[in-house]
Amino acid sequence: MSTAPLDTLPDPVPDITPDTIDEGKRLVRLGGDTGLSLAERLSERFQRLTWRTPLHTLRLRGRYPLKLIAVPDDPIAGDVARGRALLDGRMSFRGETHALDALDFRHRDWGAPFATHVHSFAWLRDLSTVATRAGGAPIAEVITARWLHAYAETVDALAWAPDLWGRRVLYWTAHAPLILSSTDLVYRSSVLNTLARGARHLDRGADKAPAGVKRIAAWCGVVAAGLLIPGGDGRRAFGEAGLARAVAGGLHDDGGAVSRSPAQLLDTVDLLAMLRETYAARRLALPGPIAAALARAVPALLGTTHADRGLASWQGGGPITAAAVAAVVDATGIRTRPLRQARDWGYQRLAAGSAVLIVDAAPPPVARAVAAGCASTLAFELSDGPARLVVNCGGAQAGSATLPGALTAALRTTAAHSTLVVADSNSTAINADGTLGRGVGEVELSRQESEVASRLEASHDGYARRFGFVHRRQVQLAGDGRELRGEDALLPASRLRGGRRRRGSTAFVVRFHLGQGVQASPTADGQAALLRLPGHDPRGGALWQFRCRGGALAIDSSLWIDADGRAVPTQQLVVTGEAAAGGASVSWAFKRAI
């Protein structure tokens, strides 16, 4: 195993592929530090207040169906562990568990993820995965009856949120055998009447849901109601037009979510796959614009998966398992390859041998597109086969209810991602209200590929105004996937508009958070580390070497949010240095030894 010092990065390799990003391609974040305006927030608040008025109650009245036109299949299997918990009398989701016999829908101290899971009725999918109709219906009907008792006649801000009603329509109709098997005609009528009332509520409220996956969920409910409730042809046409608008506003042209969250894109694909089955139940095809959007979304989603097809941790999402991703993708019926270069979605994927590198090479999402975005520009994740070598901590929006609030907030910071941090500051500010503020406004990048290597160069201006530096990162993955070479440089930005010229030196840190089970050991010279990946062999998995030049290397503790939302202790490589007014650079390499 060689321990020779790093050479400088070689000249760009010749470009032999047509799918490239133009040299100097710039991605600009428009309105990045602007969340919802005061008028928009007041309008949203007023909309919720109107739900309690007698006029809205009158709007919800009308004929209710005696039965559904059809019962679609749910094309996606649920979580077996959560389903078995329901059979045992417990409901569990992301670390929060409550006994079914004590489940109170008016109880308001549930964690937000658990409350969404309960009110959306997504748990019906888990129950149907492990139980027969005879075994699951009594459980489903008891929980449904409690929800109806609390909210069938009470339009509540949470329980009647448009996105949750959209999901509820999909789950109630797909799992109708579980909630409509009762011989109690009063109960059955209540379910169908409430379903019709919810559809009328969505007719007026779907477009008021926050843009992105929530608005898409709401409009999916409108369309599904139009397809499955008798007399719904007009609603179906109205819903299809609204859904087309919601998808156009929630997805980029390359298929990625405007929130830049792979977890939310997976959720969107899940919703559209369920809607596809609703059309199939009526022997109809998914409308062209929606089908085309779904066809673009799947490769974009796969572009953020590692070699094991599990989801990478970006924009607060966790490392969703390969099985969960595959279940959703299979449900779409779309067979495609991962998207390697996404200009708007912003994730660049380099794959060679058994290695996969995923780089965040775009500005963060705008404040109005995501409630809890992350300052992760130019971070990357690297995997070798089934093992993740370099990761981001992840999980700011996917952690369990047991995670402290301060930790959840810290998971959104630049320091929680594998990239360079200047003066312990975020590359994009995280405001007190949780929105992303000023920082990265522009990313410039280029990509070149050959049989020898793939190279990506990108830079961002997130530190230009405050510290006078542009961060440039270059990475090059060898054609056999056994070596990743990189350089992080801070370049003077005083020539840029708004850039500050600083005197003295500025501290910086380059962090590489290591995956679960990766064991790091320093070498004698202090400039390198040996990294043993987890594996089935008693001695461990593959052995990699890390070496750097231009800074001091240390091994420190870190954590990683796993697929169950739990914080797992890990390690991180930390390279520290100081940048003079003229800038600084750190070169580094990961090389597989065994």
N, C-alpha and C positions, 0 to 999 in steps of 0.2 A: 504494500500500500504506500503510495507516494505521499510525502508530506512537503513537497517542494512549494515555495511561495507562489502565490497566484500571479499569473501573467496578466497583462492588461487584456481587456476584451478584444478579440480579433475584429477585423473589419467586417462590415455586414456581409452576410452570405448572399449569393445571387438569388433573386426571386424567380422561382420557376412556376408559381401557381397564379392563376388569374384572380383568385379570391383574396385580394390584399387590400390593405388600407393605404390610401394615398399618403405619400410622404407629407408630413406636416398637417395631417388631418386633425382638426380641432373639434372637440366636443364641448359645448357651452351649456352651462346651467342657467336657465332663464328663470328669473324670479325666485332665485334660490333662498333668499332670506325673508321671503314674504309668505306668511301663513294666511289663513282665512282672514278677511277684513272684518272690521267691527260690524259693518252692515250685514255681511254674510253670516257671522255668528249670531247676530240678533235675529236674522231671518230664520236660521235653523232652530233657535230657541222658540220663536213664535210658532213655527210649524208644529213643534211638539206640544205646545200649549193648546193649539187648536184641536188636538186629538181629544181633549177632555170636554169639548163643548157639545151641547145638544145638537148643533148642526152637523158635526162630524158623525155623531151617533146615528142621525137620520140617514146620512149618506151610506152607512154600512148596512142599512136595512134592505131587504129584497128577498126574492125567492131563494130557497136553499135546495140543493140537489138531494134526491132520494138515493142516488148512488153515483159512482164515478163511471165515466165512459169506458175507461180502461185502467189497468193497474200495471205501470211499467216496472221493469226489473231495476234493482240497484246493481250496476255493473261492477261495483267495487266491494271487496270483502272488508269486513270490519276488523277491529282489534280483538284477538281471541282472549287476551288477559282481561280486558275491560268487559268483554261479554260474559266471561265466567264470573267476574265479580258481581255483575247484575244478577246472575243466577243464584249467587250466594247472598244476595240481599244488600249489596253495596254498589254505589256508583263512584267510579274513580276516574280522574283525569288530571294529568300533569302534577302528580304528587298530592292532590287533594281528594279526599275520600269522605263520603257521607253515607250513612245507613239509609236504605230506601224507606224504612218505616218511620224515619224522622225527617224525611225530605220535605221541606217547607218552601214552596215557591215564593212566598212573600218574605223569606229570609234574605237579607241584603248584605250579609258579610261574606258571601262567597267570593273567591278570587274571580277576576274577569274571565280568564280562560275557562274555568269550570262553569260559570254562569252561562257563557256562550254555548258551551257543549250541551248543557241541560236544556236551555230554552230553544235551541235550534232543532232539538230532537235527533241530533247526529248519533246519539247512543242507540237508536233503533237499528242502525247498521251493525253495531257490535253485537247486540242481542240476537239479531237474525242470523249472524254468522255461527253462533254456538247453540242455538235452540231451535227446536221444531215449532211449528205454529201452535201446537197444543201446549208446549212447555213455555213459550215466550209470550203468548198473548195475555195471560193473566198478569204478568209483570208489567207489560207495556200499557195495558188498559188502566191499571191502578195509577201509574205515573201520569198518564194522559188525563185521567179524570181529575187528578189533583190540579193539573195545570188549568184545565177548563174551569174548575171551581174558582180558581184565583183570577183568571184573566179572560175567560170567554166573553164576559160582558164589560170588562174593565180594560180600556185602552191605555196600557202602561208604556212609559218611555222606553224601558228596556225590553220587556216581553214583546212589545209590538213594534220594535225597531224594524224598518223595512228590510234590512238585510237578513235579520233572523226570521221574518215572516217568509221571505223568499226561500230560505233553506227549509223552513218548516213545511212549506207546500211540497217541496221535492221529497222530503223524508216521509211525510204523512202519506203521500200518494204511493211512493215506492214500497212502503211497508204497511200499506193498508190492511193486509191480512192480520197483522199483529195488533192493530188498534181498533179494528172494526169487526172482530169476530164475536163480540158480545151479543147475547140475545136481548140485552136491555135496550129497548127501542128509544128510550129517552136519551140514554148515553150516546147511541149511534147518531141520533138526530143532532145532538149537541156538537159532536165532532164535525159532521158535514155542514151544519149551519155556521160554525166558527170558521171552517175552511172557506166558505163563501164570503163571510165577513172579512176575513184576512185578505182575500183576493181583491175585494173592493177597496180595502185600505191601501193595498199596494198600487192599485190603479192611480191613486192620487199621490202616493208617497214614494214610489220607486225612484223617481228622478231626484228626490231630496236626500237620498242616501249619499254618504261620502263617495267621491269618485274613486274608481278602482274596483277591487274585488267586492266590496260591499254593495256598490251600485249594480254590478253585474249579477250578484246573488239575488238582489231584489227583483230585477227584471226577469231573471230566470224563473222566479216564482210567478210573475205575471203570465209569462208564456205557458208555463206548465198548467196553471189554472185555466187558461184559455183552451188548452188541448184536452183537459180531463174533466172539467165541470161542464155539464150540458148547457148549450146555448152560448158557448164561448168563442165563436168565430170572430166576432168583432174585437174581443179582448186579445185574442191570439195575434191578429194583425197589428193592433196597437202595441202589444208587447214585443213583437219581433222588431218593430221600428225602434222602440226604446232600447232593446237589448243591443241592437246594432250600434246605436250611439254610445251606450255604456262600454261596449267592447272597444270601439274606436278610441274612446277617451281613456280607457284603462290599460290598453296594450300598445306598445310601439309597433311600428311597421315591421320590425324584425321579429316580432312575437313576444318580446320581453315585457314584463309588467312595468308600468311607469313608476311604481314604488321601488323598483330595482330589488325586490325581495323574491328570491327563488321559492321560498315557502308560500308566499302569496300567489305566485304564478302556479304552483302546484295546486293550490286551492281553487284557482280559477279553472284550471284544466279539469279538476274533479267536478266542479259545477257543470261545465259544458258537457262532460261525458254523461252525467246523469240526465241532463236535458236531452241529449242525443237519444237516450233510451226512452224518454218520454215521447219523442217523435216516433220512435220505432214501434212503440205500443199502439200508435194510431196508423202504422204502416206508412209513415211519412219520413222524408229525409230532412236532415238539419238544413236550415236555409243557407244559401250560398255564402253570404258574408260571414256568418258565424262559423260555418265549416272551414272557410279559408283562414279565419283567425285562429281556430283550433289547430289547423295544420301548421301554422307558423309558431304557435306557442309551444308545441311539443319539442321540436328541435332546440328552441331557446332554453327550455327547461333542462333538457338533457345536456346542454352545454355547460351547466353548472353542477354536473355530477362528476364524481371521481371514477376511477377505474372499476370500482365495485358497484357503480351505478347509484351509490348513495349520494344524497344532496350535500353540497358544501354549505358552510355556515356564513351567510352574507345577510346584511341588513336586518339583524336581529333574529334571523331564523336559526334553527338547530340543524344538526346533521341527520335529516330524515333518512330512514333506512332504505336500502336498495329494494327490499320487498314492498314497502309502502309506495315508493316511486313507481316501481314496475306495475303494481296493481292499478294505479291511476292511468299510466300510459297505455297499458294493455286495454283498458276500458274504452279508450278513444278509438281503437282500431287502426291507429296510425303507426306505420313502421318507418322510421327515419333515423338518420345519424345525428349525433350532437352538433349543434351550431358552434363552429369554431371561432368565428369573428362576428361580434354583435356590435354594431356601431352605436345604436341608441340604448339598447339593453346594457351594453358597456362591459360585458365580461369576455375576456379573451382566454381561449382554451388552447393550450399546447399539449400535444400528446405524442409520445414516442416510446417504443418498447413497452415496459410495464408502468411507465411514469405518466402522470397527468398533472399539468400545472394550470391553475385557474387564477387569473389576475383581474382585479377590479381596476379597469382602465377608463373610467368615466367619472364625471362629477357625481356627487351624491344626489339623491332624489330631492326635488323641491319640497319645501315645507308643506304645501297644500296637498301633496301627493302621498304623504306618509306621516303618521303620527309620531313615530319613534325611530327615525332613520339613524344610521351610523356614519361616523367620520372615518371611512375605510379606504379612501382613494389610494391606489397603487399598492394595496396589500395583496398578498397571494396565498394560495393553499397549494400544497404539493403532496401527492400520494405516490406510493410505489406498490402497485397491485392492490391487495386488500387493506394495506396499512397506510394510514395518514401520517406523513412525516412532518409537514409544517401545516398549521391550521390557524384559524382565528378563534378567539374564545367563543364567540357566537352566543346565541340564546337570549338576547335582550328581550325578545318578544315571545320566546318559546320555552323559557325556564319554568320550573315548577313553582308552585305557590310558596314553597319553603325558602326561596331565595330572598335575601333581604333587599329592600328597595334600593339601598345605596349600591349594592353589587349589581343589580339590574341596570342601574344608570351607568355604572362604570363599564359595563360590557359594550356600551355604545361608543366609547372613546376610541381615539386613534391608537392609544397604547394597548388596547385589547385586540389589536389586529397586527398581522405580521408585516410591518412596514416601518418607515422612518418617522420619528417624532422629534420635533424641534422644541426645545425649552419646555418640555413636559406640557405641550399645548396641543389641542386638537387641530387637525388640518382644516376642519370646518367646525365652527362654533356650535355648541349644543345649548340652546337657550333655556332659561329658567322654566318656561312652560313646556319643555320637552321637544320643541321643534328645532330643526336645524337652521342655523343662522348664516352669517357671512363666513366666507372661507374660500374653498375651492370653487372657482367660477368657470375655469377653463382647463381642459386636459388636452394636450397635444400628443399624438402617438403615431408610430409607424411600425409595421410588422413585415418581416421578410422571412422566407422559408426556402429550404433546399433539402436534399436528401441527407446532407451533413448535419444540419442544425436548423432550429427555428429561433428567431430572435425578435424580441419586442422591446421597443424603447418608448417610454411615456414620461411626461412631466406634468406637474400641476402647480398652480399659483396660490395654493392655500396659505402659504407662509410669506408671501411677497409683501403684503401691506404691513404686517406686524414686525417681521424680522428681516425683510429685504432679500429673501432667498426663494428660488424656484427649486422644488424637489424633482430631480430626474432619476428615474430607475430604468436600468437596462437589465434584461434577463435573456439568457440563451440556453436552450435545452438541446443537448446533444441528440443526434439522430437515433442513437440506441437507447435513449432515456436514462443513461447511467450517470449523467453529470448535468448539473444546473449551475451555470456561472452567472454572476450578477454584479452590478455596481449601483450604489446609491450615492448621488452627488447633490450637494447644495450649491447652486449657481447664483451669482449676484443678480438681483432683480431690480437694481436701481434705475435701469433704463426703462423699465416697465412703468406704465402709468399707475401711480399710487404706491409704487415700491419705495421702501425706506432704505436709506444707506445707514448701516449701523457701524459703530466703532467697537473695538474690542472683539471678544470672541463670544460665540453662542454655542451652548451645549446642545448636543443631539444624541439620540439613541436609535439604533436599529434593532428591532425586536423580531425574533423568529419563535413563535409559540409552537411547541412540539406536540404531536398527537398523543393520544392516550396510549400508554404503555411504552413509549419511546424513552429509552434510557440514555442519558447524555453523560459522558465522562471527559474531563478536560485532558489535553495532552501536556507534556512537561513544559513546552515553550509558552503555554498560555495563549497561543494564537489559533488553536484548533480544538476540536472536540470529536469524539467518536460517538456515533449514534446507533444504538442497537434497536431495531424495530421489533415489535412483538411478532411472535410466530408460534407454530405448533411444535417446533423442535425445542427440546429442553434448554438449549443454549440461546434460544430466541430466533428472531427472523433475520432479515438482511442487515448488513453492517454498512453504514454510510459514514463518510468523513466530512466534517465542516471545517473550513479554514477561511480566515478573513485577514485583511490588511487595511490599515488606515484607522484603526480604532482598537480599544481594549476589549477583549472578550471575557464574559463571565457567564456562568450558568445560574439561573435563578428559578424560583418556583413560579408556577402559573396555574391556571385552571381552564377547563374546557367543559362546556355544557353539552352533555351527551344527548342521545336520541330520546331519552325519557325526561329531559329537562333538568337533570341533576348535575350539580357541579362536581367535576372529577379532578382531583389534583394532578397536575402535569408539571413539566419543566419548560423553560424558555431559554434560548440563547440571546444574550444581550450584548450588543457591541456599542460602546460609548465613545464619544469623541467631541471635539470642539471645532467649530468653523470660524475662521477669521473672516474679515470683511470680504476677502477674495474668494471665499467658499471653501469647500472640503469635499472629500469623496472617500467612500469605503468600498472596497472590492471584496467579494466573498464567493464561495463555491461550495456546493453539496456534491459529493462524488461517492458513488456506490463502490464499496471495496469488495464485498462478497455478495 
